[in-house]
Amino acid sequence: MSNGIKVRVLSDDNAVNLDMALDMLTTIKENNEKGKRTVFIVPVGPMGQYPILAAMVNKFQISLKNVWFFNMDEYLISQDKRISPDNFLSFCKRMNDEFYSKVDENLIMPKEQRLFPTPGKEKEYDELLDELGGADVCYGGLGINGHIAFNEAAEEDDPITCEEFARLGTRILPITRETIAINGAAYLNGDIKSMPKWCITIGMKQILASKRIYLSMGAYWHPGILKRVLNEKPQPQIPATLLKNHSDVTFCIPEKTEKGMQIDYDIF
């Protein structure tokens, strides 16, 4: 545990994916039994939990009719235009392919409850989430520079304070070079010039207002940034450090990530 952040270590990536899927399913089931809606902020990355969740929803016939998914973010091809939902990089497409299309039609939530931030409607996105009582859980991952959703890390000389960064809502912003590089390596075989340079993201305000926060991480580069998040003070230059000010945060990682964190790379 680090400043209120609980770290759960499981055997491998499959166990981590299953754990997140079970957490989502359990929360939905408990709320259904109480007659309550379920509101999640959800990511595209990690993705491994979605096919597992879909399979369990179908097997146990868990209705999603009173469930709302607010996706964290989406790529933009310009400062005001979302990427085509048919593009393989589109987060909307990946959600449809990996989750929505896999859930039985009699169980899946209506399309109007499968939400993505949209340029020009940022205020409406935040207001709807507020009207629904905020997120029961924010699920997500961790970017190489410590970003959550596309709340990109502030530059070292940026005077923005932690308090100001924590108040940022849904907005459009440029994607940092670090994020473009790591995503270009992962999805375009290193063709970083073809990666989108803009995004729209839910804000740190909405993430930090969630009742619980659950992040999983198992990429080969996660040990380095995770060690920074857990050991450095809250700062906009590593956005995930702001989670230390939240009362209920869980990081779920595989053993390989924990072992990687034990290596000391501080050569300066």
C-alpha positions in Angstrom: 0.0 0.0 0.0 1.2 3.5 -0.8 -0.6 6.6 0.6 -4.0 4.8 0.4 -3.3 3.0 -2.9 -3.8 -0.7 -2.5 -1.7 -2.9 -4.7 -3.0 -6.4 -5.5 -0.5 -8.8 -7.0 -1.9 -11.7 -9.0 -0.1 -14.5 -10.9 -0.3 -13.3 -14.5 -2.2 -11.1 -17.0 -5.1 -13.6 -17.3 -5.6 -13.4 -13.6 -5.6 -9.6 -13.6 -8.1 -9.5 -16.5 -10.4 -12.0 -14.6 -10.1 -10.0 -11.5 -11.3 -6.8 -13.2 -14.1 -8.6 -14.9 -15.3 -10.1 -11.7 -15.1 -6.8 -9.9 -17.3 -5.3 -12.7 -19.8 -8.2 -12.6 -20.1 -8.2 -8.8 -20.7 -4.5 -8.7 -23.4 -4.7 -11.4 -25.1 -7.8 -9.8 -25.2 -6.1 -6.3 -26.7 -2.9 -7.7 -29.2 -4.9 -9.7 -30.3 -6.7 -6.6 -30.8 -3.4 -4.8 -32.7 -1.9 -7.7 -29.9 0.7 -8.3 -28.3 1.8 -11.5 -24.6 1.1 -12.1 -22.4 3.8 -13.5 -18.9 3.0 -14.7 -16.1 5.0 -16.3 -14.4 2.5 -18.5 -11.2 2.3 -20.6 -10.0 1.0 -23.9 -6.7 -0.3 -22.5 -6.8 -2.5 -20.7 -9.2 -4.6 -22.8 -8.8 -8.2 -21.7 -11.5 -7.9 -19.1 -14.3 -7.3 -21.6 -14.7 -10.7 -23.3 -14.5 -12.3 -19.9 -17.2 -10.0 -18.6 -19.4 -10.5 -21.6 -19.1 -14.3 -21.2 -20.1 -14.2 -17.6 -23.0 -11.8 -18.2 -24.4 -14.2 -20.8 -23.7 -17.3 -18.6 -25.4 -16.0 -15.5 -28.0 -13.8 -17.3 -27.0 -10.6 -15.6 -29.0 -7.7 -17.1 -27.1 -4.6 -18.1 -30.3 -2.6 -18.8 -29.6 -0.3 -15.8 -25.9 0.0 -16.5 -24.2 3.1 -17.9 -20.7 3.0 -19.5 -18.9 6.3 -19.8 -15.8 5.7 -21.9 -12.8 7.6 -20.9 -11.6 9.0 -24.1 -11.3 8.8 -27.9 -8.9 9.7 -30.7 -9.5 12.8 -32.8 -8.3 13.3 -36.3 -8.3 17.1 -35.8 -9.0 19.4 -32.9 -12.8 19.0 -33.3 -13.5 15.7 -35.2 -13.5 12.2 -33.8 -11.9 9.4 -35.6 -14.3 7.3 -37.7 -16.0 4.6 -35.5 -15.1 2.1 -38.3 -11.3 2.8 -38.0 -9.5 0.0 -36.2 -7.9 2.5 -33.8 -11.3 3.8 -32.8 -12.1 3.1 -29.1 -15.7 3.0 -30.1 -15.0 0.2 -32.5 -12.9 -1.7 -30.0 -15.7 -1.5 -27.4 -18.2 -2.8 -29.9 -16.0 -5.6 -31.1 -14.7 -6.7 -27.7 -17.8 -6.2 -25.5 -21.1 -4.9 -26.8 -21.3 -7.3 -29.7 -20.5 -10.2 -27.5 -23.4 -9.6 -25.0 -26.8 -11.2 -25.6 -29.2 -8.7 -27.1 -31.7 -9.3 -24.3 -29.1 -8.3 -21.7 -27.1 -5.5 -23.3 -27.7 -1.9 -22.2 -29.4 0.5 -24.7 -27.1 2.3 -27.0 -27.8 5.6 -25.3 -26.1 4.2 -22.2 -22.9 3.4 -24.1 -21.3 6.8 -23.9 -18.3 8.5 -25.4 -17.0 12.0 -25.0 -17.8 14.1 -28.1 -16.2 17.4 -29.3 -18.5 20.3 -28.6 -20.5 18.4 -25.9 -17.9 18.2 -23.2 -20.0 20.0 -20.7 -23.0 17.8 -21.4 -20.9 14.7 -20.8 -19.8 15.9 -17.4 -23.3 17.1 -16.5 -24.9 13.7 -17.3 -22.3 11.8 -15.2 -23.1 14.2 -12.3 -26.9 13.8 -12.8 -26.4 10.0 -12.5 -24.6 10.5 -9.2 -21.1 10.1 -10.5 -19.3 6.8 -11.2 -19.6 3.9 -8.9 -16.2 2.8 -10.2 -13.6 4.2 -12.5 -11.8 1.4 -14.2 -8.6 2.0 -16.2 -5.0 1.6 -16.9 -1.8 3.7 -16.7 0.0 5.6 -19.4 3.7 5.5 -19.8 4.0 9.1 -18.5 1.5 8.4 -15.7 -1.6 9.6 -17.5 -5.1 8.2 -16.7 -7.5 8.3 -19.6 -5.8 10.9 -21.8 -5.2 13.3 -18.9 -1.7 13.8 -20.2 1.3 14.7 -18.0 2.1 18.4 -17.5 5.5 19.5 -18.8 8.1 20.0 -16.1 7.9 23.8 -16.4 4.1 23.9 -16.4 3.0 26.0 -13.3 -0.4 24.2 -13.0 -1.0 23.0 -9.4 -2.3 19.6 -8.2 -5.5 21.3 -7.2 -6.0 22.9 -10.7 -5.1 19.7 -12.5 -7.6 17.8 -10.3 -10.4 20.2 -11.3 -9.9 19.6 -15.1 -13.1 18.3 -16.8 -13.7 16.6 -20.1 -11.8 18.4 -22.8 -9.8 18.2 -26.0 -6.0 18.2 -25.9 -3.0 17.2 -27.9 -1.5 13.8 -27.2 2.1 13.9 -25.8 5.0 12.6 -27.8 5.6 9.8 -25.2 2.0 8.5 -25.6 2.1 8.8 -29.4 5.4 6.8 -29.5 4.3 4.0 -27.2 0.9 3.7 -28.9 2.4 3.9 -32.3 4.7 1.0 -31.4 1.8 -1.0 -30.0 -0.7 -0.5 -32.8 1.1 0.7 -35.9 4.3 -1.2 -35.8 6.2 2.0 -34.9 4.6 4.3 -37.5 4.2 7.1 -35.1 3.6 9.7 -37.9 0.3 7.9 -38.7 -1.0 8.1 -35.1 -3.7 10.6 -34.2 -2.2 13.7 -32.5 -5.4 14.9 -30.7 -7.8 13.3 -28.3 -10.8 14.0 -26.1 -10.8 12.8 -22.6 -12.9 12.7 -19.5 -11.4 14.9 -16.8 -9.4 14.2 -13.7 -12.3 15.8 -11.8 -14.7 13.0 -12.9 -12.2 10.3 -12.2 -11.3 11.6 -8.8 -15.1 12.0 -8.0 -15.6 8.2 -8.6 -16.6 6.2 -5.5 -13.8 3.7 -6.3 -10.9 3.6 -8.7 -9.5 0.3 -10.0 -6.5 0.3 -12.4 -4.8 -2.7 -13.9 -1.4 -2.8 -15.6 0.8 -5.5 -17.1 2.7 -4.0 -20.0 6.5 -4.6 -20.2 7.0 -0.9 -19.4 4.6 -0.6 -16.5 7.1 -1.3 -13.7 9.0 1.9 -14.3 6.1 4.4 -14.2 4.3 2.4 -11.5 7.3 2.7 -9.2 7.2 6.5 -9.8 3.5 6.7 -9.1 3.8 4.9 -5.8 6.9 6.6 -4.5 6.7 10.2 -5.7 4.5 13.0 -4.3 1.3 14.1 -6.1 2.2 16.2 -9.1 0.6 17.1 -12.5 3.8 15.8 -14.1 2.7 12.3 -13.1 -1.1 12.5 -13.1 -1.7 9.1 -11.4 0.0 10.4 -8.3 -3.1 12.5 -7.7 -4.9 9.2 -6.9 -3.1 9.3 -3.5 -5.7 11.9 -2.5 -8.5 9.5 -3.1 -9.8 7.2 -0.3 -10.4 4.0 -2.3 -7.9 3.1 -5.1 -6.7 -0.4 -6.1 -3.9 -1.2 -8.6 -4.0 -4.8 -9.8 -0.8 -6.1 -11.3 0.7 -9.4 -12.4 3.8 -10.8 -10.6 6.0 -9.9 -13.6 5.2 -6.2 -13.0 6.0 -6.5 -9.3 9.3 -8.1 -10.1 10.1 -5.4 -12.6 9.5 -2.7 -10.0 12.3 -4.2 -7.9 15.0 -3.3 -10.4 16.8 -0.1 -9.7 17.4 2.0 -12.9 18.3 5.2 -11.1 21.8 5.8 -12.6 22.1 9.5 -12.0 
